[in-house]
Amino acid sequence: MKVIAFLGSPNKNGNTAQIVNKILKSAEASDAETQVFMQAILM
């Protein structure tokens, strides 16, 4: 399985990013491939 997260917050280490990272770590523990796209970095 592949899991992709899109974050639109300008805070790279904000609350939303922390929650998403925990979710992605859980998915990785279940052998899922994960990737995060952050709007703050893409712009």
N, C-alpha and C positions, 0 to 999 in steps of 0.2 A: 504494500500500500504506500502511496505517496501523500504527504500532508504539506500543504503550502499555506503560509500565513502572510497576510498583507496588513502592515501597520501604517496608519495614516497620521499618527501622533508625531509632533516635532520632537518629543522627548524620547531619545534612544533608549534610556534606562528608566522610563516612567512605569507607572503601575500596570498599564496595559501590556507593555513589553515584558514585564516580569511574569504576568499571568500566562501570556502566550508562550514564553520560554518554558514554563513549567509544563504546560500542555504538550509542547513539542518534545520535551525530554521523556514524558510518559509515552508518547507515540514511538519514540526511538527505542524505548525499552521493549516495545512490542514489535521490533524489527521493521518499523516504517521508515521510509526516507523522508526527511523534512527539509524545508527551505523557507527562509523568511525574506520578504521584500519590505524594506522600510522606505516610506516616502521621503523622509528627511534626508536619506542618503542618496536616493535616486535623483533628487532635484539639484 
